[in-house]
Amino acid sequence: MKSFLCFLSATFASSRFNLFASSSRAAGGKWVTRRGGLRSALANEMMKKFAARICFCSTRSRAHRSAPLLGRALSRSLFLGVLGVLAVNSSSFAATIWNGPTWTVSTAIPDNDDVGFTDTRNVSIPGMTEIVSVTVNLNFSGGWNGDLYVYLVHGSGFSVLLNRPGRSTGAPDGSATVGMDITFDDGAFSDIHTAIPMSGGSVNGIYQPDGRTTDPLVVLNTDARPAMLSNFIGIDPNGLWTLFVADQSAGETSTLQSWSMSITAVPEPGVAAFAILGSGLLLRRRSKSPTSGH
């Protein structure tokens, strides 16, 4: 019985709760419950207590306690576990997907010029305070795609969308494709730097952003990719977003026709979360109150 209950507790604590959230083991062995990148330390602690309580209570019941006591203990532990899940998801029900306008730019990017070109736009999503995910669309015409270096900045977030795509030791000039209409999404199947065709016309589709922060003059396909769109998760989406574009090699000239973004965001934890937590604390307090006749 003890082994079965411990297995049950571990299975419950490690399940993904796919209805609203998913769980993963983070550094240090902690369980972190997420909903689109959001994390809850409170739910983390509740899940740990839930698993520990079931194993502890099953051990005591086997040695000293009766089945009714075990049943009551398991009920309290189950309730605490459910509270953890609800606390995480109470602010997730109101997630908003903001599909921004297409910002027309129609500007030629200075050829072989580090100064480049910047375009800044103001985003307003009333009531939303934390980013869950971001996707970006870029539309270029003409030029040599392997010359382009593009990044996006907002608040403390920074993501490199293009860094000389296709450039490697064997192809120092990068991709020779001309123009693109691409959506960047961290969840896409392929990295734009390594998956872009090396020749041909305009490139279309959905790709992971480049993410490489290496100097564009020496960047390679094997470099690390720390600057993904996930760097914006948890930041307030409201305010100024700046797109920087530069052409890093002499030759053809690219024109940025337009760009746009889609942002999924959530509000601050609402009243529901505090009500749930209050119920949990009340249950814990009552369970510790002395009872007459014992």
N, C-alpha and C positions, 0 to 999 in steps of 0.2 A: 504493500500500500504506500509506504514511504517513497519508494523509488518511482512509483507511478505518479504521485502528486508532485514530486520534484520535477519530473519530466513534463508534467502538465504546466507547472509554473514557468519553466524555462521556455516552453513552446509558446505560451501566451505572451510572455515578455518579449520574445523575439519575433513575434508575428508582425506583419507589415501594416495592419489596419488599413487595408486598401480602400475602404469606403471613403475616408477623408485624408489619411496621412500615411506616410511610410516611415519605417524605422531603420536605422543603420548603426553599426558600432563605430564609434569615433575613437580618436586617440585617447589612451588612458582607460579603455575598456568601458566607457560610459555609453548608455543607450540614449540616443538623441532622436526624438520624435520630430518629424518634419512635415510641413505642408508647403510644397513648392519652395523649399529652402529655408523656411522659418523654423526655429528651434525653441524648445521649451525646457529649461532646466528643471522647472517644477514637475513637469510630466516625467522627466528623467528620474527624479528622486522617487516619485510615486511608483514607477514601474519596478525600480530596484527593491523598494520596500514590499511591494506586492509579491515578488518572487521569493524574497527572503522569508516573509511571513508564512507562506504556504509550506515551505520546506521545514521551517522551525516548528510550526504547529503540528505537522504530520509526525515529526520526531517525538514531540511531547505526548501526543495522543497515543502513540504506540507504546510508550514506556509508562505513562502515568495517567493519561486522561481518557475520558469517555468519548464515544463518537459524537454525542450532542455538542460537546465543547468544540470539537474539531469542526463541526458543521457551522457553528456560530463564527468561529475564527476565520474560516474560509469565506463566509459570506461578507465579513467586514473587509477582508483582503481583496475580494473580487470587487467590492464597491469602490475601494480606493483605486484599484486599477482602472476601473471605468471612469472615475473622476479624472484621472490623469489624461485619458484619451479625450474626454470632453473639454477639459481645460485647454488643450492644445488646439482643438478645432472650433472652439466657440467664436474665435475671430476669423475663421476661415470661410464661414458661410457667406460673408459679404464680399468675397473677392471680386474685383472689377477688372475686366479686360478693356484697356483703352487702346483703340486702333486710331492712331493719330492721322492727321492729314498728310498728303504727299506734298512735301515742300519743294517747289520748283526753284531750281538754282540757275541752270543753263549758263554755267561759267566755265571757261577754259582754265585748266590748271597750269600755272607757269611751268614751262619745261625745264627740267634739271635745276630746280630751285628749292632749297631747304626751307625757305620762308613759307612756301605753300599758300594754301587758302583755307580760311575758317568760315564756318556758317553756324551761327548760334540761334537756337529756337527756345521759346519759353513754353513749358508744359504745365498745364493746370488740370489736376484730377481731384476735384473737391472731395474731402473726407478720407482720401487714401494717404497713408503715411509710410508704408513699407513696400518696397518692390519685391515681388516674388520671381518674376522672370522678365526678360527683355529680348525682343528680336528687332533686327534692323534691316532695312532694304536700301540698297544702293543701285543707282542707275547711271552708268557711264556710257558715253559714245566715243568712238575713235580711240586714238592713242595706242599704247603698248601696255597691256595690263601688268606685265612684269615690272614696270617702273613705279607702280603706285604704292604709296604708304599712307594708310588711313587709320585714324583712331578716333574714339568717342570719349568725351569727358563729361561727367556730371557729379557735382559734389566731390566726395572722396573716391568715386568710382572711375575706373579707367580701363578701356578695352581696345586692343589693337584688332581692327577688322581685316586689314590687308597690310602685309609687310613684304613687298616684292614677291608676290605669289609665283610659285614655280622655281624660284631661285635655289640653286644647289651648287655644289662644287663642279658638277658636270654641265650646268646651265646657268652661268653667272648673270645672264641678262633676264632670267625669269621667263614667264610665259609670254609668247608672242601673239596671244589672242587679242582681239580688238573689241573693246567695249564689253559691258556686262550689265545684267539685270539680276542681281543676286540678293537673296534673303539670308541673313546670318542668324543662326540659331545654335546654341550650345548643344542642343539635343539632336542635331542633324547627324547623318551617317559619316560624312567625309570632311576632312580638313581642307579648306580652300587652298592652302599653300601646296599641298601634295597632290590634291585631286584635280586641280585645274588643268585643262588640256594645254599642251605646250605650243599649239599652233591652231589657227582657224579663226572663225569669226567671233561674234558676241557669245559670252558665257552666260547661261541662265540656270536657275535652280536654287536649291537650299543647301547651304554649307555651314560647317562650323567656322567661326571666325579664326583668323590666323593665330592670334594670341602671342606671337613672338615679340619680345621687347628688345631684341638685339638690334644694334645699329643697322639701318637699312642697307648700308654700303657693304656689309659683310654677313648679313643674315643668311642662314642656311635652313634647309628643310629639317635638319636634325636638331635644331635648337629647341630649348624648353618653351612652353606656352603658358606663362602665368597670367596673361592679361585677357581672360575670357569675359564674356558678358555676365557671367555669374558674379563678377566683382561688384555689380550694382545691387545685388540682393541685400535687402535690409535697409537700403537707403530710401529717404523720402523722394518720391518721383517728381515732386513739384519743383519748379525752378528752371534754371537755364541748362540746356544740353548743347555742347559744342562739338561739331564734327570738324576734324582737321584732315586736309588732303594735300599731299605733296607728290610731285613727280621727281624721282630720284636718279634719273639717267637721261642723257641727251638723246633727242630723236623725235618721235611722234608726240603729239599733244592730245591729252585726254580731256574730255569735257564732262563735268558733273552735271547731269541733267536734273536729277532730283534725288531725294532721300526721304525715308519715313521710318517710324518706329511703332511697335506694338508693345505695350507695357501691361503686365498683370500685377496688380497691387492690392493690398488689404488695409483696413483701418487699424487703429490701435486696439488692443484687447478690450472688448466691451464689457458691459455690465454682467452679461451671462457668465463670463469667466469668473468674476468675483463672487457671484451667487453660488456657483459650483464649488469653488474653493471654500466658501463659508460653510456650506453643507458638510464638506469633508472635515473641517475643523470641529464643527459641532458634534459630529459622530465620534471623532477621536476623543473629545472632551467627555462625552457621556460614557464612553467605554471605560474611562479611567475612574469614573465616580464610584464611591463605595456603595455597596448594596446592603440592606438590612438583612439580618439573619445569617450572615456568613462570617 
